[in-house]
Structures are given as structure tokens and as C-alpha cells.
Amino acid sequence: MQLKLSLVLALGLTSALSTSLSAQSTKDGAITPRILESLRKSESKSPSEQALHNAIALQGMKDFFVNPKRPRELEDKFSIEVKSQGITDQKQSGRCWLFTGLNVLRAQLMAREQSGKFFFSQNYGFFWDQLEKANLFLEGIIETRKASDDDKKVEWLFKHPLSDGGQFTGISDILSKYGVVPAEVMPETASSNDTRLMGQMITRTLRQAGIALRKASAKGESLAQLRERKEACLKQVYRILSLNLGEPPTSFSYTLRNAKGEAISTDTYTPQSFYQRFVGIDLKDQFVMLMNDPSRPYYKTYEIDFDRHSYDGRNWTYVNLPMEEIKGMAIASLKDNTMMYYSCDVGRELDRSKGIAALNNYDYASLLGYDFTMDKAERIKSFDSGSTHAMTLKAVDLDASGKPTKWKVENSWGEQSGVKGHIIMTDGWFDAYTFRLVVNKKYATAKVLELLKTKPVQLPAWDPMFTPDAP
């Protein structure tokens, strides 16, 4: 009796839904009863299909996409590999850009000084990055104070007042201005390892101050008065950062040691003098960022508005090139024992447990009945793919003809992730999902150096290539 009643009710609901749809679906393009019936009939009712529904309802789709023919292992041997010691862990934060940049610099320090394992403080650089980004947002609000509320740049600013993600301009701008310190001098905290709540509090503080600045401007306050309001907000941000990350040191004593633990040097430093002593290079002018964006013309230089980490810093400028030319410069750098800042769409086709990035890791067509066939340019244009994570490019394997077959990056997800803290990428995956590479200009081609002299094409802050490196 209960079953019959349920059936009658179900039929009644279906009939009511069809009647309702018939009454409402009068506009061209709407879902009509005919379309709905077609959708229902497209679903198989076989026992095996029902079993699949049941299994996915319990455990989700992910395991059903795994390709049994995927590479179970890529040999961790490379014809060219830059040696390094120690794996970092960004934990629950988007600071991959900072970890990557500092990993490049610490590898150079260890090699040059013949030191033991060494780490820079990510927490120190992060403190200044967040303060500088807060100022960048507030100055953006002041710059656009006369624009309407629905102006696209005003909307973009309020949508993106702050993040813990970023890219190489953060390394060049923040480190050059504030210097660096060893990890022991300003260690990680609970909030640097998990930035979410602190970031939310600073974001709300900035948005509130941004609204107040626009209201004050509308009432006729001068630029000097608006900057006084800005400084008051920066004091609030500084307090949040100090509470959560600790206050950055102004001077400290430090002993650098070799692999045996023996002292190499002992001295008292400021963060800036430590930078000069142990980094000692011009990060702003010595490097060039290369991009592979096939949705735009190659052999042009581009600049993205507001894509920087500090108001007095530089917008991110890059040279757009075919992948083969970028690979050539990467190989030249690795052959000279120099690792590089590298970023990609890391989550795509990655077997995270094994640390293998390969195009045949997953089989979508067998379950869904269709495959994903967009090329790289189409994925970029549709916002389906972009740079999401920065890592340190440290190795390449070349075949007998000198062509790359696989690549290796040092990651910042801890020693237990992937291949002892690394990811190995097939060359095909590298082509499909690599976006940015930062190389020393001495490895750049003459063509790239000439392109750097040209006036960049200006892109807005909401361009797809703005996407920060931040998972």
C-alpha cells in the first residue's frame, strides 16, 4: 500500500513539474518539457549503470577517472640535475611563490658558501608582503577615488584587496626592499602555516577602510587627508600581522655552518646587510620572466596592471614565447647548475601521491562518454587553465638527440609529498601546463634581450594571466 502511494505521489509530482514547466518555459532557449524528457531518456537504466551511480554516490568520481595505463613510476634519474638539500612545506598557505624564490636563492647560497643545510625565513618575507599588498590596495582605492562604484577597476580592487599568493615580482620587490633573514631568526607560526583567518581579518579591514576612503573623497577631503586615513588603516594591518606572525627583527647575530656543523662565519646583521652578504644580486634587473601563452601573439612583451606586490614596485612584465624557446633557456640554466623559478597549472593530470604529472594519468572519456579536447590557448581564453603554483625547476632528462623527455621540480608541500618532496613531469605535460619561467638574463637569447627593450603591451589587472601562483 505504501509503495503504491509513493508511486502515485511521484507520478503526481512529475505531472505537476511538467505542467509547471509548460507554463513557465515560453522563452526561446529555456529548458522545456521536451528538452527535459530528452535529458531523462539519455540516461541508461541498465543494472551496471545503476551500480556505477551507487558507487559514485558513496565515494565520488575521482577514483573512476584513474587510468590503469598511467605511468606507475618515472625513474628519478636525470642527465642534468642541480643538487639541493632540504624540502620546505608551505602548509595551509598560498606562499608557494615565496618558498620557490627563496629555494632558488638558498641553493645558490649553499653552493657558494659550501654550507650545510640552510633555509631563509619565509615568515619574514611574508610579513612585509602582506603589509605592502595592503598599501597597494589602499593606494589603488585612492587612485580610483573619483571613479564610479561600478567602475571595473574599482570592482576588481574590492574583490581582490589581498591574497597570500603571488609571483616573482614579490621576490624582487619585497626582498630587495626589506632584505632576508635565516629561518631561525623569524620562524614559522600557526598563522603563517595557516593564513586563512588572518587573511580574512586583513581583507575585511581593508575593504572597510576602502569604503571610508571613497566616502571621505566624495566629501572633499584632500589627498593628504586621505593618506592620513590610509596610514591609520596600515597601523591596524601591522597590528594583525604582528599578533599573528611576530614582529620582524631589525638586527640579529647569526653563525653560518658547514655540513659538519662547524662555524663558517659569525656576525651581526640587519636583514638588508644579510641580503647583501648572502644573496648579493640585483633581483630586479638580473632576471627575465618568460611566458608561454599561445592565446596571444608570441615575441611580444606584456605588462599586467597592478600585478605587483608593492605600490613602489614594478608591474609584472614578461616575454611571450613558444615553448621550445623557453625550454632551450631552461636547459642552458640547468647545465650551468642554476635552478629557476617556475610555475604551472599543477593540479591538472597530477598523480599527487606518486608525484607524477603526465597527460595519461586520468581517463575521463570512459566514465563521462566524452573527453576534454580544448587546446592550451582555448583553456586560457575560457579561464579553464592558468598558472596556479610556483616550484623550483631543478632537473631535465635529455635523450640521445638532446631533446627533453622529463623534468623535475622541487616542491614546497613537505618531504612526504610526491617523489621525496619533488614532482616529475613528462615533457608532454610540461608543454601543456607550463606557464612561467624566470631565468637569469645571461641564459636569455639575444632575441629575448631585444624584446625587453620594446614597449610592453598593457593588460588590465583582470587579465587571465594575472592569476597568482597560490595553491
C-alpha positions in Angstrom: 0.0 0.0 0.0 2.9 2.4 1.0 4.7 1.6 -2.3 1.5 2.3 -4.4 1.0 5.6 -2.5 4.6 6.6 -3.2 4.3 5.8 -6.9 1.1 7.9 -7.2 2.7 10.8 -5.4 5.8 10.6 -7.6 3.7 10.5 -10.8 1.7 13.4 -9.5 4.9 15.4 -8.8 6.3 14.6 -12.2 3.0 15.7 -13.9 2.9 18.8 -11.8 6.5 19.6 -12.8 5.8 19.2 -16.4 2.7 21.4 -16.1 4.7 24.0 -14.3 7.5 23.9 -16.9 4.9 24.2 -19.7 3.5 27.3 -18.1 6.9 28.9 -17.5 9.1 27.8 -20.4 7.8 30.2 -23.1 11.0 32.0 -23.8 13.3 30.7 -26.6 16.3 28.9 -25.1 14.6 27.9 -21.9 14.6 24.2 -20.7 11.2 22.9 -21.9 9.4 19.7 -21.1 10.6 18.3 -24.4 14.2 19.0 -23.5 13.8 17.7 -20.0 12.3 14.4 -21.3 15.2 14.1 -23.8 17.6 14.5 -20.9 15.9 11.9 -18.9 15.9 9.4 -21.7 19.6 9.9 -22.4 20.4 8.3 -19.1 20.8 4.5 -19.2 18.7 2.5 -16.8 20.8 -0.7 -17.0 21.9 -2.6 -13.8 25.5 -1.8 -14.5 24.7 1.9 -14.9 22.8 1.9 -11.6 25.8 0.1 -9.9 28.0 2.9 -11.2 25.6 5.5 -9.8 25.6 3.8 -6.4 29.4 3.6 -6.3 30.0 7.3 -7.2 27.4 8.4 -4.7 29.4 6.7 -2.0 33.0 7.7 -3.0 32.8 10.3 -5.7 34.2 10.3 -9.2 37.9 10.7 -8.7 39.0 7.1 -8.5 36.9 6.2 -11.5 39.0 8.6 -13.6 42.3 6.9 -12.8 43.8 5.4 -16.0 45.1 1.9 -15.4 47.6 2.5 -18.2 49.1 5.6 -16.4 52.8 5.7 -15.6 53.2 4.0 -12.3 56.7 5.4 -11.9 59.1 7.8 -13.7 62.7 7.0 -12.9 64.2 9.6 -10.6 67.4 9.8 -12.7 68.2 12.9 -14.8 71.0 13.7 -17.2 71.2 17.2 -15.8 70.2 18.0 -12.1 71.1 20.8 -9.8 71.7 19.4 -6.3 70.0 20.9 -3.3 69.3 19.9 0.3 66.1 20.1 2.3 62.4 20.3 1.4 60.2 23.1 2.5 56.5 23.0 3.4 54.1 25.9 2.9 51.4 24.0 4.7 47.9 25.7 4.6 49.1 28.9 2.8 49.4 30.2 -0.7 53.1 31.3 -0.3 54.5 28.9 -3.0 55.9 32.0 -4.8 57.9 33.0 -1.7 59.1 29.4 -1.0 60.1 29.0 -4.6 62.1 32.2 -4.8 63.8 31.6 -1.5 64.6 28.0 -2.5 66.4 29.2 -5.6 68.4 31.7 -3.6 69.2 29.2 -0.7 70.5 26.7 -3.2 72.9 29.3 -4.6 74.0 30.3 -1.1 74.7 26.7 0.0 76.8 26.1 -3.2 78.7 29.4 -3.0 79.4 29.3 0.8 79.9 25.5 0.9 77.4 25.5 3.8 75.3 22.8 5.3 71.5 22.7 5.0 70.2 26.3 5.2 66.7 27.9 5.0 65.6 31.5 4.7 62.7 32.7 6.8 59.5 32.7 4.7 57.6 34.2 7.6 59.8 37.3 7.5 59.2 38.0 3.8 55.5 37.2 4.2 55.1 39.8 6.9 56.3 42.6 4.6 54.5 41.2 1.6 51.1 41.4 3.3 51.8 44.9 4.6 52.9 46.1 1.1 49.9 44.5 -0.6 47.6 46.3 1.9 49.3 49.6 0.9 49.0 48.7 -2.8 45.2 48.2 -2.4 44.7 51.4 -0.4 46.6 53.4 -2.9 44.6 51.8 -5.7 41.4 53.0 -3.9 42.9 56.5 -3.6 43.9 56.5 -7.3 40.3 55.5 -8.4 38.5 57.6 -5.8 36.7 59.6 -8.4 35.6 56.6 -10.5 32.0 55.3 -10.1 31.3 52.3 -7.8 30.6 50.1 -10.7 33.9 51.0 -12.5 35.6 47.7 -13.4 38.9 48.6 -11.7 37.1 49.7 -8.5 35.2 46.4 -8.5 38.4 44.4 -9.1 40.2 46.2 -6.3 37.4 45.4 -3.8 37.2 41.8 -5.0 41.0 41.3 -4.6 42.2 43.5 -1.8 44.7 40.9 -0.5 46.0 37.4 -1.1 48.9 35.3 0.1 49.6 34.2 -3.5 51.9 36.0 -5.9 54.7 35.7 -8.4 58.3 36.7 -9.0 57.8 40.4 -8.6 57.2 39.7 -4.9 60.6 38.1 -4.7 62.3 41.0 -6.5 60.3 43.8 -4.8 60.0 42.6 -1.3 63.4 41.0 -0.8 65.2 43.9 -2.4 63.5 46.4 -0.1 63.4 44.5 3.2 66.2 42.0 3.0 66.2 38.5 4.2 66.8 36.6 7.5 67.6 32.9 8.3 64.6 30.7 9.3 65.8 30.5 12.9 65.6 34.3 13.3 61.9 34.6 12.4 60.4 31.1 12.5 57.0 30.0 11.2 53.9 30.5 13.4 50.4 28.9 13.4 49.1 31.8 11.3 51.9 31.7 8.7 51.3 28.0 8.3 47.6 28.5 8.0 46.9 32.0 6.7 43.1 31.8 6.1 41.8 33.6 9.3 44.5 36.2 9.4 43.9 36.9 5.7 40.1 37.2 6.2 40.6 39.8 9.0 43.0 41.9 7.0 40.7 41.7 4.0 37.7 42.9 5.9 39.8 45.7 7.5 41.0 46.8 4.0 37.5 46.8 2.4 36.1 48.8 5.3 38.9 51.3 5.0 38.5 51.4 1.2 34.8 52.3 1.6 35.7 55.0 4.2 38.3 56.5 1.8 35.8 56.7 -1.1 33.3 58.4 1.2 35.8 60.8 2.5 36.9 61.7 -1.0 33.3 62.3 -2.0 33.0 64.8 0.9 36.0 66.7 -0.5 38.9 65.5 1.7 42.3 66.3 0.3 44.9 63.7 -0.9 47.0 64.4 2.2 43.9 63.7 4.4 43.2 60.5 2.6 46.8 59.4 3.1 46.4 60.0 6.8 43.4 57.7 6.8 45.4 55.2 4.8 48.2 55.3 7.4 45.7 54.7 10.2 44.5 51.5 8.4 48.1 50.4 7.9 48.6 50.6 11.6 45.6 48.2 12.0 47.1 45.8 9.5 50.5 46.0 11.1 49.0 45.0 14.4 47.2 42.0 12.9 50.4 40.9 11.3 52.5 41.4 14.5 50.0 39.4 16.5 50.0 36.5 14.1 53.5 36.4 12.6 55.6 38.2 15.2 57.4 41.5 14.7 60.3 41.4 12.2 63.8 41.8 13.6 65.8 44.8 12.8 69.2 43.2 13.7 70.4 39.8 14.7 73.5 37.6 15.2 74.0 34.5 13.1 76.5 31.8 12.6 76.6 30.0 9.2 77.8 26.4 9.5 79.1 23.8 7.1 77.8 20.3 6.6 79.8 19.1 9.6 78.3 21.8 11.9 81.5 23.8 12.0 81.2 27.6 12.0 82.0 29.3 8.7 81.2 32.8 9.8 79.6 34.7 12.7 78.4 38.2 12.6 75.7 40.7 13.5 73.4 41.7 10.6 70.5 43.7 9.6 68.1 42.0 7.2 69.4 44.2 4.5 73.1 43.5 5.2 72.3 39.8 5.4 70.8 40.1 1.9 73.8 41.9 0.6 76.2 39.3 2.2 74.4 36.1 1.3 72.3 37.0 -1.8 74.1 39.9 -3.2 72.4 40.1 -6.6 70.1 42.5 -8.2 66.8 40.7 -8.4 65.0 43.5 -10.2 67.3 43.7 -13.3 69.2 40.5 -13.5 66.2 38.2 -14.4 63.6 38.0 -17.1 60.2 36.3 -16.8 59.2 34.1 -19.8 55.6 33.1 -20.5 54.0 30.5 -22.8 50.6 31.9 -23.6 49.5 30.7 -27.1 46.3 32.7 -26.9 48.3 35.8 -27.7 51.0 36.6 -30.3 54.5 35.4 -29.5 57.6 37.6 -29.5 55.9 40.5 -27.7 56.4 41.9 -24.2 53.4 42.3 -21.9 52.8 44.2 -18.7 49.8 43.5 -16.3 48.4 46.4 -14.4 48.6 46.1 -10.6 50.3 42.8 -10.9 52.9 43.6 -8.3 53.4 43.2 -4.6 54.2 46.8 -3.6 53.0 50.2 -4.7 56.6 51.3 -5.4 57.4 48.1 -7.1 57.1 47.0 -10.8 54.2 45.6 -12.6 54.9 42.1 -13.8 56.4 42.2 -17.3 57.0 39.1 -19.3 58.1 38.0 -22.8 55.7 35.6 -24.5 57.5 32.8 -26.3 56.9 29.4 -27.9 57.6 26.6 -25.5 60.6 25.2 -27.4 62.5 28.5 -26.9 61.7 28.6 -23.2 62.9 25.0 -22.9 66.2 26.0 -24.5 66.9 28.7 -21.9 65.8 26.4 -19.1 68.3 23.7 -20.2 71.1 26.3 -20.5 70.4 27.4 -16.9 70.3 23.8 -15.6 73.5 22.9 -17.4 75.1 25.8 -15.6 74.0 24.4 -12.2 71.3 27.1 -11.7 67.8 26.3 -10.6 64.9 28.5 -11.7 61.5 30.0 -10.5 58.9 28.0 -12.4 55.1 28.0 -12.4 52.4 25.8 -13.9 48.8 24.6 -13.6 49.9 22.0 -11.1 46.6 20.3 -10.3 46.0 19.2 -13.9 46.7 15.5 -14.6 48.8 15.2 -11.4 49.1 11.9 -9.5 49.8 13.7 -6.3 50.6 10.6 -4.2 53.3 9.5 -6.6 54.5 12.9 -7.7 54.0 12.2 -11.4 52.5 14.8 -13.8 51.6 13.0 -17.1 48.9 13.6 -19.7 47.6 10.0 -19.4 47.2 9.8 -15.7 43.4 10.1 -16.0 40.8 8.7 -18.4 37.7 10.9 -18.4 36.1 9.6 -21.6 35.4 6.1 -20.3 33.2 7.4 -17.4 31.8 10.6 -18.9 31.4 9.4 -22.5 33.4 12.3 -23.9 36.9 13.7 -23.5 38.2 17.3 -22.8 39.8 18.4 -26.1 40.4 22.2 -25.7 44.0 23.1 -26.6 46.1 25.3 -24.3 45.0 28.6 -25.9 41.4 27.7 -25.6 41.9 26.7 -21.9 43.4 30.1 -21.2 40.7 32.1 -23.1 38.0 30.2 -21.2 39.7 30.6 -17.8 39.9 26.8 -17.6 43.6 26.8 -17.0 46.2 29.2 -15.7 49.3 29.4 -13.5 48.3 28.1 -10.1 51.5 27.1 -8.3 55.2 28.0 -8.3 58.0 25.5 -7.8 61.8 25.3 -8.3 62.9 23.8 -11.6 66.0 21.8 -10.9 66.4 18.9 -13.4 65.9 17.7 -17.0 66.5 14.4 -18.7 67.7 14.6 -22.3 67.6 11.9 -24.9 70.5 11.0 -27.3 69.5 13.8 -29.6 69.4 16.4 -26.8 65.6 16.6 -26.6 64.0 16.7 -23.1 61.9 13.7 -22.1 61.1 14.6 -18.5 61.6 17.4 -15.9 61.8 17.6 -12.2 60.8 20.4 -9.7 61.5 20.9 -6.0 58.1 21.5 -4.4 57.0 23.1 -1.1 54.5 20.6 0.1 56.8 18.8 2.5 59.2 15.8 2.3 56.4 13.2 2.3 54.7 14.5 -0.9 55.4 13.2 -4.3 59.0 11.9 -5.0 60.6 12.8 -1.7 59.1 16.3 -2.0 59.5 16.6 -5.7 57.3 16.3 -8.8 58.5 14.6 -12.0 56.8 15.8 -15.2 56.7 14.2 -18.6 57.7 16.6 -21.5 54.2 16.4 -22.9 52.7 17.6 -19.6 55.4 20.3 -19.4 54.3 21.7 -22.8 50.6 21.6 -21.9 50.6 23.1 -18.4 53.8 25.2 -18.0 53.2 28.9 -17.9 56.1 31.0 -16.4 59.8 30.6 -16.1 62.2 33.1 -14.6 65.8 32.9 -15.9 68.9 34.9 -15.4 69.4 37.2 -18.3 72.8 35.6 -19.0 70.8 32.5 -20.2 68.4 34.5 -22.3 68.7 34.6 -26.1 69.6 37.8 -28.0 66.0 37.9 -29.3 64.6 38.0 -25.8 67.0 40.7 -24.7 66.0 42.8 -27.7 62.3 42.3 -26.9 62.9 43.6 -23.3 63.8 46.9 -24.9 60.4 47.3 -26.6 57.4 49.0 -25.0 55.2 46.3 -23.3 51.6 45.7 -24.4 49.4 46.9 -21.4 47.0 44.3 -20.0 44.3 45.0 -17.3 44.5 43.6 -13.8 41.7 41.2 -14.6 43.6 39.5 -17.5 43.7 35.7 -17.3 47.4 35.8 -16.9 47.1 37.7 -13.6 46.2 34.5 -11.9 48.5 34.3 -8.8 50.6 31.3 -8.0 48.9 30.2 -4.9 47.6 26.8 -4.1 
